[in-house]
């Protein structure tokens, strides 16, 4: 899914009174409740500071620092357990005015690895800020979730026609999948989701020493930013949201929109590829489209072995291509990866895209690595213990936790044929893959209503929302919808270019986001960045 959508009622405990409550209020911390209130005491989490040190692990930049914060596993019952969240930062090079926190999307994208791999793009922000990112709960080193041996969201059945004739087998396998995810993920899984990540973000804000949150979120990160603005409106500083997610559309509609956008991006890629003599599909763009579909079907029928101990299927290929289409800068690499796959059967280059650009293990012997669940006490996982399927497992878990719709078995049986037709019409390549992601929520607990029902009409300082017209994952109409929903606080910047998000591809967008975060300078609502200003 695009970079896309818990709160669970539970008994609450008493909190401190009197002078402590006054002290917490004056410090900008959440006040503990009085006896007749039901708010739990979170003060010990809000008294933390971050101890920064060297980042451990391969390929970590020397000037990147790492740390952690501790948060409650369950905010309603903080006495029942905690978990640690991994943080990383580049220190401010000029006069420090605070921190700006980044979320790179997903959901499921690890912030520490993302900042290590691509943090140089944000160094202009170090003129005034420490640039910080983090692994959200369930992601990366922060109690990573896993579904065990399952590595992709590939549909549980190979024959789509057979599934339509007898959906019961599909539903049975989906329930087994949900049970496997619960078994391998440990105690964090019931408490995953954006509502709790937003609470974690506020603990991080305080631990960084900031009275207000300054934040840049991409794709799914825009959903997180919107939820934070609703939960903590008085602590909002400068929030920029790039590649704006929907807050209202059900997962089924989100999947169709994403499949349609990615099919358009794939057609554009194949048009470009066909103009290159090195294109593995040849120089006929129409023939290239047909060959791409045949390649996916062929790999679904006869997956090829990989160095990581699993078989690479057509749906694995579709997932990898979907990631590569987020930026035109990746097209030459995608062309070469497809050539290696088609000419030599070498999956290594195309597999690099399946993690969204994050690190894959380098050695064959790591193929057997599986999740062992979060460490006792919720401590940080070692880098080598992050499960291979964590990105996919976390994406599914968060999207399901954020979405309240859970169709019954009867409704799935009744609607499956219609859904399949709609998805395949939207994209003959991506339709099946996106439909499988939507179905993966079956058998999981119902998600929260909070985002769909409550995240609207925020009372905050101005928020900058950036939508890109040719975005294959978060269509521009979502920017318009979310802006209307958030209310007068939302200021929209219309990026006339293409690609997923604008900060990394448009000099104009990059400059306007930096001006807002660094100086508070906002573009007029409805202003635009032109295609000619793209890098």
C-alpha positions, 0 to 999 in steps of 0.5 A: 500500500502507499505509505498508508492506516489503535487505541484500545479501551483498558482499565486506567490507573490513578496519577499524581496530584497537586504540586506534581501536576502543576509542575508537569503542566508548566513543563509542557508535559501531560498532567497526571490525572486527579483521583476522579480522572482516569488518566494513567501516569506517564510522567516517568516517560516524559522525564527522559532525555536521550543519551546519544552515541556512536551508531553500531552496524555496517555502513553507518555514517561516522557523523550519525549518532544513535540513541533510544527512548522508552515508551509504554507498551500500552498507554492505557496501562503503562505499568504492564510493560515498556519497549525501547525505540531506536533513534538517530540524528545528525547534529545541527551545524549552526545555532540550534533551535531544536529538532526536526523529526522525519518519518520516511513512510511505509508504514514499516520504513525504519527511520534509523536505516533511512537516515543513514542511507539518505540523510544527506538530502536533509543536511540543509535543515541542520542549519537550525535543527538536529535532524532526527528519525526513529524506528516506530514501534514494531519496525526495525530495531524497535520490537520488530514484528514478523510473520515468520517464514512469510516474506511477502504479501503474496496471495495464499493461492496461485489459481485466482479462478479456483479462489473465486470458486472456493474462497473458503480455502483462501479465508482459511489461509488468511486466518493462518497467516494472521495467527503466524504474525501474532505468534512471531511478533510478540507483545507489541502487535496488539499495540501497533498502529499510528495512534500509539506511534503518535503518542510515542512521537510526543514522548520523543519530542519531550526527550529531545528537549523541544516544547513543540514538534517540528516534523517532516513526514512523507507518504504514510508519515503524513498520516502520522503527522495528521494524527499527531496534530489532532492528539497534541494540537498545542504541541504542534510547531512546524509540520510539513506533510509531503505525499499526503495520505488519505484519512478516510478511504477504506483500504479497498479503495486505497488499493484500487487508487494505488494500483491505478497510479502504479500502472500509469507509472509502469507504462511511463517507465516502459515507454522510456525503456523502449527508447533505450537500446539496452531495454530488455523488452526491446524497442516496441512499447506496446510489446513491452507491456505484454512482455511484462505481464507474461514475465509476471505470470511466468514467475508466478507459475515457476518462481526462481530460487534466490540467495536468501532461501526463498523463491522469487515469484511474479508477485515479488517482482510486482512489489519490487517494481512498485518500489522502483517506480516511486522515482524516475531516478531509479528507472535506470537501475530498474532497467538493469535489474530487470535485464539481469533477471530476464537474461541471467535469472539473477534476482539480486538486483531486483530484490534490492527494491523489495525493501524499499531501498533499505539494507538487505543482508549480504551473505547466503548464510543469513537466509535462515534468519528468522524473527525471535520476537522482541527482546525481553523487556522491550529492549532494542533488537540488534541489527542482525536480528531484524526479521527479513519480512519486517517491512512487509509485516509492519506495513500490514500490521499498521494498515490493519490497525488503522482501519476499522473495516473487517468484512465478514467471510460471507461478504468477502465471498460475495465481493471477491469477484467484483473486487478482483475485476475492479483491481485488474481493471485498474492494473493488470500488473499491480491489481492482484498484488494490491488486492492481496494486501487488502485481504491480509487484514482478514482474521486480525482484530478490528482497527481503530475508528479514531483516524477516520472519525476524529482526525479532522478540524485540527486547531493548530498552527499552519500545516504545509501539505504537498501533493504531487500531480503524478504521484503513483502511490498517493494521488493528488486528490488525497491532498485536497481531501485531507486539506479540507478535512484538517480545516483552515490550518492546512496550506496546500502546495501543488507540485506539478511534477511526478514521482512519489513525494516532491522533496527529493525530486523538485528543487522548488518543493525542497526549497519551500519545505526548508523555508517553512521548517527553518524560517516559518515561511509558508507559500500561499495556499494553492500555489504550485511548483512547476514541472520545469523546476524538477531536478 
